[in-house]
Structures are given as structure tokens and as C-alpha cells.
Amino acid sequence: MAKNLTAADKLNILLWVMKDITNNLSKEGLLESFKQILYENLNLHKLLLFVKHGSTWSIEIKSYDFDYHGINVSEDLCEIKSITFIDSEDTPFKDFDFIIPIIKEDEPIAYVVVGDSGGEEEGIASSIRNLHFVQTLTMIIVSTIENRRMQEMKKEMEYASRIQTFLFPEKHILKNDNRLALSAFYLSHYQVGGDFYDYAYTNPDSKDEIYFCIADVTGKGISAAMVMSNFQASLQALIGRIEYLPDLIRELNRIVIKNSNYEKFITVFLARYNFSTHELRYVNAGHNPPVMYNFKTKEKQFLTVGGQGVGMIDDPALKEGILTLGSDTRILCYTDGVCEIEKDGEEYYGQRVIENRAVMEGDVSDAVSLIISDLNINRDNDTLADDATLLGIDFYVR
């Protein structure tokens, strides 16, 4: 039979729980303490606790021989917004007595399903007097666990964000000179993003060739950043060892599939440029085609030769594009977070801005800055839906 708790009993229990929280008792310890309170102080031996983490529900406590695998919390519980007595046989919770919702900002964050050990009418009546206390206690426990989880996630995101800043190349690696001018920009949609760019001399000693790359991984957050950081490390390790770009992309493809098991893929544009021969070789693996503009002939073209994205299939069919630059040329690379920006319902507004600025006279840094300005790409623009990355290079052919 459920016990009647006095006001003093309830206060002592709350003080005990707050002591556990202050002493930083683990999640498992808090849940065990909660279960024991309901067992020993309230004699509620039938107990289920469902908790929402983000958009998914999980069962944190199951103290009764109950098959919960067929339970869909969104369908079976989420319409319940107040303490509900279970009086129907047509419910998966027919062996219990009450459903107690935990509501925060008008949204359920947890559900406690409880039953008295005896189930007699007197026991149920006694349970009713304690249900609001159970609701309060559950709110304290669940909110504490969720707050700790969010704080831990915040720490992880801050750490990942700091790590990610070191992944982008330092500006001094390629200095603007009489051979090239380079400008890059990156803004993550979340604290940690899935876009990436890189550039460096293929051989730092001879400095006769550079490589440059822009990429975008599916998804956002830490998992996307981890895939991209691994991709970058692999690229830097392989770029000096594998000359033929399709073979290099295939090796990167193998590594990404091994690490992500087909759950992530990356669109990649990767190129090499030789300053002596003025030969540009590239592979576009499913990425938005960079714009190339010849300042002498005023011709604009898109670099499309390549194949499938990295991490999609085991053996992608890839081709290498080969061009010889005959005069000063600009290449402007970007991710879909830039080209897909809309304005006043114009679907391809971002793409149009990129193409217009790619062919403008002046320095490539001016072109990149004006794209950022035209499209209002900044942290205060809450309409941006994705990471935004630009990489522009002017090649001076002498």
C-alpha cells in the first residue's frame, strides 16, 4: 500500500536529493536514488521513466517486468499533459495506475508511469496524494540530468570548435605575390561545421606547384566535423604521394567509407596548379562547380569534370579535368551554403551573385568580400541555413 507522506517527509526527501545533486552524484546515482525513494518512501514498485533527449525518447528506469519495446512515446504518451489515471484495458500501460507527465515550456520532457504494489483501492487513493510530489521530484532529477548533458555537449562543442580552427590553413602558407592572390572565408552555421577548405604547396621546398581544395560533408555538428578533420588529415598525408587526382580521391573515398560506414559523404573539389607549365588539373567529386574566369578573353566556365562524392559508393567512376591557363585567371570555389541563399523568393540569387562577382575586375579578396556583403553572410543573419565557405584564387600567368 502506498504511504502517506507528511510535509516534513517531503521536505527531507527534497533536501536529500538536492544534497546528491550538490555532491555531483552521477546520472546513474541520481536515477537509482529516485527509484529508491519511490520504492521505499512511496511503495510504488511499478515504475517506468521515459526521458526525452533532443528529439528522441529513451527509457531510463524500468522496475517492472514490462515489455516496453513496442512503446512509441510520441504516439502513446505525448497527448497526455496532466496526471492521468489509467482506467482502460486498451492501453499498453494497463498494469499501472497513473501516468505523470513532466512538462517544460509547454512541451513534455519526461513521463513517469507508476503503479502501487498492491493495487487496492486504498493504495491507489494513498498514491494520488503523492503524485504531484512525484511530479516535482521527477522534474528536479530530469532537469538536472539534462542540464548536465547540455553543459557537457557545450564543452565538447567548444573543444571541437577550437580544434576545427586549427584545421584551416594559415594565411602565410601561400603568400600573395606575382604568381597568385588568394582569399578565403568560412562561417559555420552551428558552433562546429562541416565545410572545409585547404591549400598549400605540394612540395614546400620547390614551391612549383600548389593544391587547393574545398569540401562539404553531409550533416552538421561534432560528427560532421570529425569526418571532415579525418578527411583533411588523410588529404595532407596523401597529396604528396599520389600524383593522379582520381586515384587520390579513390583512396580518400576508401578511408571515409571505412570511418563512416556510408553514413556520411563529402562533396569535394580538389585541384593542382603548376606555376611553370600553367597546367591546372582537378577533380570535382559531386561539389558545386567552381567558376573560372579568364580576364583576357572574358570567358567564364564551370569546373565540372569528376564524378561521385566521396564516401557514397565503393568504387566511384572519376575523371580528371586538365586545362592550361593562357592568361590571368580567377577560380572561385564555394559551398552550397553560399550558392543556395535566396532573396525575395529568387531561388538562385546566391549563385547569381557568385557568378557576377567572379568576373569583376580588381583583387580576388574584393570579390570574396562583396559576395559576403551582397548575401549578408554574418553571424547575425538567422536566415542562413548552412555553413558558408568561399575560396578564391587569382592566377597571374606571366
ChimeraX attribute file (.defattr): number of C-alpha atoms within 10 A of each C-alpha:
attribute: neighborCount
match mode: 1-to-1
recipient: residues
	/A:1	18
	/A:2	27
	/A:3	17
	/A:4	17
	/A:5	16
	/A:6	10
	/A:7	9
	/A:8	9
	/A:9	12
	/A:10	16
	/A:11	12
	/A:12	12
	/A:13	16
	/A:14	16
	/A:15	12
	/A:16	13
	/A:17	20
	/A:18	14
	/A:19	12
	/A:20	15
	/A:21	18
	/A:22	9
	/A:23	9
	/A:24	13
	/A:25	14
	/A:26	13
	/A:27	17
	/A:28	11
	/A:29	13
	/A:30	19
	/A:31	19
	/A:32	12
	/A:33	17
	/A:34	18
	/A:35	20
	/A:36	15
	/A:37	17
	/A:38	20
	/A:39	18
	/A:40	12
	/A:41	16
	/A:42	21
	/A:43	20
	/A:44	25
	/A:45	20
	/A:46	21
	/A:47	21
	/A:48	23
	/A:49	21
	/A:50	21
	/A:51	21
	/A:52	17
	/A:53	13
	/A:54	9
	/A:55	6
	/A:56	9
	/A:57	16
	/A:58	12
	/A:59	17
	/A:60	14
	/A:61	16
	/A:62	16
	/A:63	15
	/A:64	14
	/A:65	8
	/A:66	13
	/A:67	9
	/A:68	13
	/A:69	7
	/A:70	7
	/A:71	13
	/A:72	11
	/A:73	19
	/A:74	11
	/A:75	8
	/A:76	12
	/A:77	18
	/A:78	15
	/A:79	11
	/A:80	15
	/A:81	16
	/A:82	11
	/A:83	18
	/A:84	13
	/A:85	13
	/A:86	18
	/A:87	13
	/A:88	10
	/A:89	9
	/A:90	8
	/A:91	11
	/A:92	14
	/A:93	21
	/A:94	13
	/A:95	19
	/A:96	22
	/A:97	20
	/A:98	23
	/A:99	23
	/A:100	23
	/A:101	25
	/A:102	26
	/A:103	16
	/A:104	11
	/A:105	6
	/A:106	8
	/A:107	11
	/A:108	18
	/A:109	22
	/A:110	27
	/A:111	27
	/A:112	20
	/A:113	22
	/A:114	26
	/A:115	25
	/A:116	27
	/A:117	17
	/A:118	15
	/A:119	17
	/A:120	12
	/A:121	11
	/A:122	11
	/A:123	19
	/A:124	19
	/A:125	15
	/A:126	18
	/A:127	26
	/A:128	16
	/A:129	14
	/A:130	17
	/A:131	17
	/A:132	13
	/A:133	14
	/A:134	21
	/A:135	18
	/A:136	12
	/A:137	20
	/A:138	21
	/A:139	19
	/A:140	15
	/A:141	18
	/A:142	21
	/A:143	16
	/A:144	16
	/A:145	18
	/A:146	17
	/A:147	11
	/A:148	15
	/A:149	14
	/A:150	14
	/A:151	12
	/A:152	12
	/A:153	13
	/A:154	13
	/A:155	12
	/A:156	14
	/A:157	17
	/A:158	14
	/A:159	13
	/A:160	19
	/A:161	19
	/A:162	13
	/A:163	15
	/A:164	20
	/A:165	11
	/A:166	10
	/A:167	15
	/A:168	16
	/A:169	14
	/A:170	12
	/A:171	13
	/A:172	8
	/A:173	11
	/A:174	16
	/A:175	11
	/A:176	14
	/A:177	10
	/A:178	10
	/A:179	13
	/A:180	18
	/A:181	18
	/A:182	22
	/A:183	19
	/A:184	21
	/A:185	15
	/A:186	18
	/A:187	18
	/A:188	21
	/A:189	20
	/A:190	16
	/A:191	16
	/A:192	26
	/A:193	27
	/A:194	27
	/A:195	30
	/A:196	26
	/A:197	25
	/A:198	19
	/A:199	22
	/A:200	20
	/A:201	20
	/A:202	20
	/A:203	13
	/A:204	11
	/A:205	7
	/A:206	8
	/A:207	13
	/A:208	14
	/A:209	19
	/A:210	18
	/A:211	21
	/A:212	20
	/A:213	21
	/A:214	24
	/A:215	28
	/A:216	29
	/A:217	23
	/A:218	16
	/A:219	17
	/A:220	19
	/A:221	17
	/A:222	21
	/A:223	18
	/A:224	21
	/A:225	23
	/A:226	19
	/A:227	19
	/A:228	26
	/A:229	19
	/A:230	14
	/A:231	22
	/A:232	20
	/A:233	11
	/A:234	16
	/A:235	18
	/A:236	15
	/A:237	11
	/A:238	15
	/A:239	18
	/A:240	13
	/A:241	10
	/A:242	13
	/A:243	11
	/A:244	14
	/A:245	21
	/A:246	23
	/A:247	14
	/A:248	19
	/A:249	29
	/A:250	18
	/A:251	17
	/A:252	20
	/A:253	23
	/A:254	17
	/A:255	17
	/A:256	24
	/A:257	18
	/A:258	11
	/A:259	15
	/A:260	15
	/A:261	12
	/A:262	14
	/A:263	12
	/A:264	19
	/A:265	24
	/A:266	26
	/A:267	22
	/A:268	27
	/A:269	29
	/A:270	24
	/A:271	20
	/A:272	24
	/A:273	23
	/A:274	18
	/A:275	19
	/A:276	10
	/A:277	13
	/A:278	18
	/A:279	16
	/A:280	18
	/A:281	18
	/A:282	26
	/A:283	27
	/A:284	29
	/A:285	26
	/A:286	19
	/A:287	26
	/A:288	22
	/A:289	19
	/A:290	25
	/A:291	20
	/A:292	22
	/A:293	22
	/A:294	19
	/A:295	16
	/A:296	10
	/A:297	11
	/A:298	9
	/A:299	11
	/A:300	16
	/A:301	13
	/A:302	14
	/A:303	20
	/A:304	20
	/A:305	17
	/A:306	24
	/A:307	20
	/A:308	21
	/A:309	23
	/A:310	30
	/A:311	27
	/A:312	19
	/A:313	14
	/A:314	12
	/A:315	13
	/A:316	19
	/A:317	12
	/A:318	19
	/A:319	17
	/A:320	18
	/A:321	17
	/A:322	16
	/A:323	13
	/A:324	12
	/A:325	18
	/A:326	15
	/A:327	15
	/A:328	17
	/A:329	22
	/A:330	26
	/A:331	22
	/A:332	26
	/A:333	26
	/A:334	28
	/A:335	27
	/A:336	18
	/A:337	21
	/A:338	24
	/A:339	21
	/A:340	19
	/A:341	23
	/A:342	16
	/A:343	11
	/A:344	6
	/A:345	8
	/A:346	11
	/A:347	13
	/A:348	13
	/A:349	17
	/A:350	20
	/A:351	17
	/A:352	14
	/A:353	18
	/A:354	25
	/A:355	20
	/A:356	11
	/A:357	18
	/A:358	24
	/A:359	22
	/A:360	14
	/A:361	10
	/A:362	9
	/A:363	15
	/A:364	26
	/A:365	18
	/A:366	15
	/A:367	21
	/A:368	23
	/A:369	16
	/A:370	15
	/A:371	21
	/A:372	19
	/A:373	11
	/A:374	13
	/A:375	19
	/A:376	14
	/A:377	22
	/A:378	14
	/A:379	12
	/A:380	8
	/A:381	10
	/A:382	9
	/A:383	11
	/A:384	20
	/A:385	15
	/A:386	21
	/A:387	22
	/A:388	27
	/A:389	25
	/A:390	25
	/A:391	25
	/A:392	25
	/A:393	22
	/A:394	24
	/A:395	23
	/A:396	18
	/A:397	16
	/A:398	11
